[in-house]
Amino acid sequence: MNDLLDRAFGHPRGMLGRLGGTLMARGNAATEHNLTGLAAPSGEETVLVVGPGPGVGLAAAAERAGLTIGVDPSAEMLELCRQRCAAAIARGTVRLHRGSAADTGQDPGSVDVVLSVNNVQLWEDRAAGFAELLRVLRPGGRLLLSAHEKWLPVPRHTLAAELERAGFTDIQTWTWEPPGRMAATAAQFRAYRPA
């Protein structure tokens, strides 16, 4: 059973990965738009979306940011992102890379905003992921992260403490109720790289 869930949602691949992508696009859409709105990227900013899955949040960020970069370990999810964001990719305002939170492939201090929705629980090494995201943010840059509270790997305030240990400051955490009968409470975080 765990292998099936991993192929559908953890590291999407094959037919199950495509099905998982469809479910993620529907189930995460409200949270993706909510988090992008909270981040409020400007047309001059670069946004890094970690684990964009089928690209709903990637497309939402691309509508506001100057450049949006999606980094995902799944070739199937990157293909769904290519399809969803084809026009923006053609314009050069969206770029896609295979990678992870711990290995984004981005230059130090090269992004203004990092967004992550419903994937922190899948990171193999959260400390390495947070260190990498701090590294790629410009001074004063912001991280916004959301995950189903029931699937967090540790309690919400413990995750906030991990962000602090990684070097983030001005950390805020709260819960948000996405619309819909089946929606699960989201634990959300905002943190900054020191200026």
C-alpha positions, 0 to 999 in steps of 0.5 A: 500500500505504501508503494502505491501511495508513493507512486501516486503522491510521494514520488509520482510516476506512471499511471498512478502518478498521473492520477495522483496529479489530477487529484492534487490539482483539484484538492490543492488548488485553493491552498495553492492560490491562498499561499500565492496570495499571501506571498504577493509576489511582484512583477519584478520578483523571482518565485521558486515553487518547490514540488509544484506537482501538476502546476496549479500553484506554479501557474498562479505564481506565474500570473504575478511574478517576473520569473517562476521556477518549478523544481520537482523530483517527478518527471511526470509532474514536470510534464504536467507543469509543462502542459499547464504553463506552456504559454509562460514557458514559451515567454520565458517567465516559467522554468522547470527543473528536476530537483528537490527542496534539498537540491534546487539547482538554483544560485545562492540568493537568486530568488525572492519567494519560495512556495511549498504546498503539501510536500514538506512531509515528503522531504527526505531531509528537512534540515537540508531542505530548509538550509537549501531554501535559505541559501537560494533566497535573497536577503529579506526573501520570504518562504511560505509553506503549507501542508495538511496539518494531519500529515505534518511530520512533526507538530506545527510549532516544532516545524517552526523551530526547525525553520528558526534553527535553519536561520529563518527569522520572523517566523509565523505559523497559523492554520487555515481552513480550505473551502470544501467539505473534504478539505483538511486543515492546513498548517501554514508558515511564513518565514524570512531570510535575514536582511 
